[in-house]
Amino acid sequence: MKPRVNLRLDAQLLAILEDVAHEQETTKTAILEAALRHFFSEERDYTLEDRVMKRLDNFETRMGRLEWKANLSIEIMSHYMHYWLTRTDPIPESHRGAAAALGFRRFNHFMDQVAAKMKKRRTLSHESLRWEGAKPD
């Protein structure tokens, strides 16, 4: 149970409080508690510009992480393609059908693994970063 507090309010202010409580179908206590929480909060002194700048800074940080992850993905794909193009021998014409079928099965298996990891939100790239101890700048 909440302790009872007696307040003295200006008649005009009390009338406004009662009208708003009636319009919003809430109690005067709920309105006063919300007002006091706002009054005592640390963000009370922040101007709108300060709050917007804080959110923009957070957004910029998240975008930096996203850019780092995109660059990492491009770098990984580039290394893989370079390795594959320089190390893989051409397939003889007689084996290309079997190689294509094998490639199709491997690709489907690969996509199933990617989908499962994304569904669990435990990506291999996140795990590999943990293994290496790498962190974005």
Number of C-alpha atoms within 10 A of each C-alpha: 3 4 4 6 5 5 6 6 10 8 9 9 10 13 12 11 18 15 13 15 16 12 9 9 9 12 14 16 11 11 16 12 12 12 12 11 12 13 12 11 10 9 12 10 12 11 10 10 9 12 13 12 12 13 12 12 12 12 12 12 12 12 12 14 15 13 13 15 15 12 12 14 12 12 12 13 12 12 11 12 12 11 11 11 11 9 9 8 8 8 10 9 8 8 9 12 12 10 14 11 11 11 12 12 12 12 12 11 12 12 12 12 13 13 13 13 13 12 10 8 10 11 14 13 13 12 11 11 12 11 9 8 8 10 9 11 6
